[in-house]
Amino acid sequence: MRDFKRLMVWEKSHRLALRTYRLTRNFPVDERFGLTTQMRRAAASIAANIAEGCGRNGNAELCRFLRIAAGSASELEYHILLAHDLGFLRATDHEELTGAVVEIKRMLTAFLKKLTAES
C-alpha cells in the first residue's frame, strides 16, 4: 500500500481537479448537468483512481487504476477542447488546463512503465 499524497502525479491531478472546478463555475447554467459535470467528474476521477490504486495490493492492481486515471485524463483533455471551442474557456485557461493534463498523462505513462519494469 502506497501513500497517494506523496506522489507528485496525484498532487498535480488534485490541483487540476481544483482548477477545473473553479473554472467551470463560470460555465452557462444550462451546462450544469452537461459539460460542467462531465469535466468535473473526469478531473476528479484522475486523482481518485490514483488514490484508489495506491490502496490496493500489488503493482498489477495499481497499474490497472493508473490506466483508468489516464483514460479519465484523455477524456478531460477532450472536454477542455470542447469547452474552449464552445467559448466557455478563455484561450489562456484552455492552454493551462491542456498543459496540465498532458503533463499528468506523461507522468502516468512513466509511472506505469516503472511499475511494469519492476514486475
N, C-alpha and C positions, 0 to 999 in steps of 0.2 A: 504494500500500500504506500502510495506517494502523497506528499502534501502538495496539492494542486496550487496553493497560494504561493509556493516557492518557484513555480515555473513562469518564466518570462512570457511564454506564449499565452498562458492563462491570463496573466496581468494585462497584456496588450488586448486580449479578447474582451476582458471585463471593461477596460476603458473604451473600447469600440462600442460595446453594448450601451454604456452610459451615454456616449456621444450620440449614438443612434436614437436613443430615447429622447434626448434633448432636442435634436434636430427635427424629429417627426412631430413634436408638439405643434409646430407651425404648419403642418400639412392641412389641407382643406378638411372640414368637418365630415364631408361625405366620404372621405377616405379612412375614417376612423376604424371601420371594420374591414377595410381593404388593404391598401398598400402600407398604411401605418402599422397595422397589426402584423402583416407579413414580415416587414423589415425588423420590427422589434422581436418577433419570435425567432427569426433566423439569427439575429445578432446575439440574443441571449443563449440560443442553442449552442453556439460555438463554445463559449466558456463553460456552459453547463455540461456538455459532453466531455470536455477535457476533465472537469472535476469528477464526473461520474466514472470515467475510465480510470482515474487515479485511485478511486475507491474500490476497484475490482482487483481480483487476484491474477497476477501474472501479466507478462508483456502482451500475450495474444489478445486478451480482453481489452487492455489499454489501447492497443493498435486499432481494434475494431471501433472504439469510441473516438479515437483521433480521426479515423476515416469519416465517421459521421460528422464530426466537427468540420472537417474540410468540405464536406458536401454542403453543410449549412453556410460556410463561408462563400462558396461559389454561388449559392442561392442569393445571399445578401449582396454579393457583387453585382448580380443582375438587377436586383431591386433598386440598388443605388443608381445604376444607369437609367433605369426606367423612371425613377423619381426625378432625376435631372432632366431627362428628355421631356417629361410632362411639365417641367417648370416648377417643381416643388422644392428642388435643391439648387442653391447657387453653385456656380462653377467651382468656387474655392472649396465649398463643403463637399462637393462631388469628388474633387481631387483628393482632399484629405481622407475621406472615408475609403475611397478606392485604394489609395496608397496603403492605408492601414490593413485592409482586407488582403491585399496582395502580399504584404509582409507576413501576415499571420498564416496565409496558405503556404508560403515558403518555409516558415518555421515548423509548421505541422509536417510538411514533407520531410524536412531534415530530421525531425524527431522520430518519425516513422522509420526512416532509413536506419537511424541509430539503433532503435529498438529491434528491428528485424535482423540487423547485423549481430546483435547480442544473442539472438535465439539460436 
